[in-house]
Amino acid sequence: MISQFFVLSQRGDNIVFRDYRGEVQKGSAEIFFRKVKFWKEDGQEEAPPVFNLDGVNYFHVKVVGLLFVATTRINVSPSLVLELLQRIARVIKDYLGVLNEDSLRKNFVLVYELLDEVIDFGYVQTTSTEMLKSYIFNEPIVVDAARLQSLGPAGIFMQGSKRMPGTAVTKSVVATEPGGRTREEIFVDIIEKISLTFSSSGYILTSEIDGTIQMKSYLTGNPEIRLALNDDLSIGRGGSSIYGYRSSSESGAVVLDDCNFHESVRLDSFDTEKTLSLVPPDGEFTVMNYRMTQEFKPPFRMNTLIEEAGSLKAEVIIKIRAEFSSSITANTIMVMMPLPKYTIRYCSNCLYHLIR
Amino acid sequence: MAPPAQSQRSASPSQPSGKGEVSDLKSQLRQLAGSRSPGVDDSKRDLFKKVISYMTIGIDVSSLFGEMVMCSATSDIVLKKMCYLYVGNYAKVNPDLALLTINFLQRDCKDDDPMIRGLALRSLCSLRVANLVEYLVGPLGSGLKDNNSYVRTVAVMGVLKLYHISASTCIDADFPAMLKHLMLNDPDTQVVANCLSALQEIWGSEASTSEEASRERETLLSKPLVYYLLNRIKEFSEWAQCLVLELAAKYVPSDGSEIFDIMNLLEDRLQHANGAVVLATIKVFLQLTLSMADVHQQVYERIKAPLLTLVSSGSPEQSYAVLSHLHLLVMRAPFIFSSDYKHFYCQYNEPSYVKKLKLEMLTAVANESNTYEIGLQAKMLSWENLDSVVVGDLVSVTELCEYAANVDIPIARESIRAVGKIALQQYDVNAIVDRLLQFLEMEKDYVTAEALVLVKDLLRKYPQWSQDCIAVVGNISSKNIQEPKGKAALIWMLGEYSQDMHDAPYILESLIENWDEEDSAEVGDLISYVKGRSYEKFDRYTGLNVLVRLHLLTAVMKCFFKRPPETQKTLGAALAAGLADFHQDVHDRALFYYRLLQYNISVAERVVNPPKQAVSVFADTQSSEIKDRIFDEFNSLSVVYEKPSYMFTDKEHRGPFEFSDELGNLSMGAESTGTVVPAQRVEANDKDLLLGTSEKEDSRGPSTNGSAYSAPAYDTSSVSASSQMLSELVISNSTVPAHASQSSLAIDDLLGLGLPVATATAPAPSPPSLKLNSKAVLDPSTFQQKWRQLPVSLSQEYSISPQGVAALTVPQSLLRHMQGHSIHCIASGGQSPNFKFFFFAQKAEASSAFLVECVLNTSSAKAQIKIKADDQSASEAFSALFQSALSEFSVP
């Protein structure tokens, strides 16, 4: 159970502040912000998402630069509260269409309305966008989505965020289209994060795929949806070491190490037909998360070479080679190379080769 | 209805100074209050919005209370909601004005629209004004019976709010009983879940004063209720599922088949996308199987994949929470993740708090690789590979950190420490020593400093490595080391190994010559830190510099005894400089050495340079008792903070079901049963107390375990048993409950709920001459203190009856049995065939306590008892009592 919930802007202003139990002092937002801002004097470490200060536990998650914070004096489950904060952010986004400081400020009454129904006296009541619909009476004031800075696919690599902030869809679940008609739409995103480590000789040391299937449904009447996955998909590696020797390329099968599903997903025909059936609830939600360490062909290969070109100069050559067919285009490719802080100057040369 | 012009800006106000705007709002609200013109609601909305936005940014708008209430007469639900929000926020500071709102709230509670009824009821209960509680009882009573489930969910929470405003009003109105009825009968699962939360809170805090409430609290853990909720778990919302699972984790099943039933039922919860549900399920699995080591083992295997998925699928914040739990698990069972170590490699864009935990995971996983004995040669080989991979990776982390030096220095430090930790815990440290020595050769200031500290610790533990280390350390110029910690480590090594390091005396000599530099450095630091106004750091800094000088003195002394002719002059200079030092400690140490040398050189040598024993365990490792407490509080903040909850929560803010908290400070007799439950589950792995975990898990043959859960003979519904023990009445004529209902998944019979289920069996004979206090209280720290202080007054060996041995397959039953004889358990552990228990008891009329250590061996059927007592004379009588109690112990 939580005591307070609040959203702070990057500068530490209260955008929304809701006290559910009156157990924590009113100034908690300020105390929290100061602590997070100056976690370590050298500024080299971020504040952990959970910490205790004078008997008050502060939880926070960062979503699009905003701090979603909960406080409590009770020893609660940290994953529950952190999950809840994340979910509240998502519900708010469902209703506002766009989640940022501006939209929150414009719609704070709607947000209070949501918060009243999501949590009562510190206990979570519901976070289902659909169930909340019948309790919400404010119309969202739609913020121009164009003003939202585009993260692009590179947003995945932004510090701290593992997932893209959902789809590009910025439509509120309660707003009606100008013509009074609603369009029958459903958006399904498959987002995969591929982590690879290459040795200096280009040999793959580690490889992992973390994937998620996200859905955002605007279908009326909540029809059942069936989602068919690869036929040759299988889950789990039979208890053997997942780094054991098994040539997966022979069978061609896709072996997921593990996965989990949204609670609306029914797995009746999953084993036989690899089909997920679900009645999609309103709003954005994760249908499935999965994780794979099976060997796979990486989309890119990388070679690096570092040479000392004089006592105060180094030359770094990074070769990145796309391993997919030329009919596929990779949209935004960003190469980041951290440099020592005493680097005075760098110059870069990009050479593109089209290999047929 | 055109909105007023100012509406465009109303939602995002610039920070107003307060006063002027508030009085402005006041007059505007006044104007609108009586108005009935069309469009007035829109103007009101804008004004209300402004008020609420002021409220949010912390401007006091409580002076508008009257006007807000006057404006609240409206049918517009958005306005109503804003008004309710406002009233809820300020009613507490305006109790008189709050009375004004009662009227319209009460009227709304009878509205036709269930939505309005619910909202009004919620706001009514949120006023938090004590003298208005009389107005709450009526609406709450009808709210609980409302035919709309929304109103009922609100009403249930309302009861809890009422309880917090005025507990007596809530109890007197018999609301808890109504909640209990709803919990068992309501078709809406959210109502049920709210009832459960409310009752846990209400009975939890009533339990300390009311016996009935504590009994009621126990029934929340009764088999019928737990099964009823578990059977419906899929109907609950994901958050309510967590609540039910938390409850189930406290439930003590009566036999093995029940455990498997529950686990099978909950198996698919591990695939839930909500990490909170998964962790709560894991807690149930871990707690249920504590007494069944091989199943417990399987649970570890089963939960591995879902946990790793949670780490990689959630936000970094969620990964952090899950990683903390993984770290706890890996400390208990390091081998489970040994093949998955690659998951804990840091990715460069992760926040530092995640990286730090991942490094700790790598350390923990690597720890075990050599100490844990694996029979198979193949596995052995893979372990060795693991080391080099892990270490290799850590090195790559440091290399990476060099490049990202501005961000990642702390991580680089952590990783060097991690390598050191791995080295300190393994027998084959060859490769790692090499690695550390390579760190030294990297000539990075902070790397060298951290590495030197580690090499020093390594040498203290493995003196046999001195040759290799010294060769490298000797090449390091002390001038290159800035950090005092590293410098001190180097100086220690110079002193300790001066016989092997050719120029040790001369290095020391040059250091002494720069004695004042240590000071001047300090002054420089002082200036820079005072400028930075960071006094705290300054203190630390000077402290360390003092450390360097202290180390220098000792090192010169050591060197002197090993190579007198070369060091004599240096020693003189060092002592002189030390005596002139302004720091008290340095001065005193120099003086002490000086006088010691004057008095007797050989004595001085024995003091300064005694033969040293290798350190086997460094003192900063956590005690196993603490670790077990944290494990009992799995899926809570304790795991993240690595502290049991009593260390960071106040007594009144403990969770509703956190019995275990009270172990730290037992105060209520009624609660002692509750505290014993987790205590029994303790599987301490302190070597002195018990067998180590790894050994346990390793040596476990199927033979010992088969019996652990296939012993149907033991059939006590432990909940009813404990609820029974709660009432002190029962203790004098203790009856063993024979709640015979066998486990089956679909228990619908709830009639038994709340009714006493004890059918009498043979009453225990009343204890002889010595009378014990049935509600004895002793907190663990006092116990430990007493145990250390008191001499053993009696040491005996009894033999146990075969029935007793059989019953010991479930050690918890012994604790319950002994408690029936007013002998309380404070800690227990061990695995078949050896069990160890610590009991205590108190005399009925005096506070004199008896402490017992009892080691039971089931294979030899012997019990070894050590008794310590405040009142030694009574220990004979107590021993007799203990023995008779023990002899009666058998399968019930």
Interface residues (C-beta under 8 A of the other chain):
Chain A: M1 D13 N14 I15 V16 F17 D19 R21 G22 E23 K26 K40 E41 Q44 E45 E46 A47 P48 P49 V50 N52 G55 N57 H60 V61 K62 R73 I74 N75 V76 S77 P78 S79 L80 L82 E83 L84 L85 Q86 D102 R105 K106 N107 F108 V109 Y112 E113 D116 D120 F121 Y123 V124 Q125 T126 T127 S128 S134 Y135 F137 N138 I141 F157 M158 Q159 G160 S161 K162 R163 S195 T197 T206 E208 D210 T212 G236 G239 S241 I242 Y243 G244 D257 D258 C259 N260 F261 H262 E263 T286 M288 N289 Y290 R291 T293 M337 P338 L339 P340 K341 Y342
Chain B: A11 S12 F48 K49 I52 S53 T56 I57 G58 I77 V78 K81 M82 L85 N89 K92 M115 R122 R128 T153 V154 M157 L160 K161 H164 Q190 N194 S197 S237 E238 W239 A240 C242 E246 L270 Q271 H272 A273 N274 G275 A276 V278 L279 A280 E301 A305 P306 L308 T309 L310 S312 S313 G314 S315 P316 E317 Q318 S319 Y320 A321 V322 S324 H325 S339 D340 K342 H343 Y345 Q347 Y348 N349 E350 P351 S352 Y353 L400 E402 Y403 A404 A405 N406 V407 D408 I409 P410 S534 K537 E633 N635 S636 L637 S638 V639 V640 Y641 S645 F648 T649 D650 H653 R654 G655 E658 D661
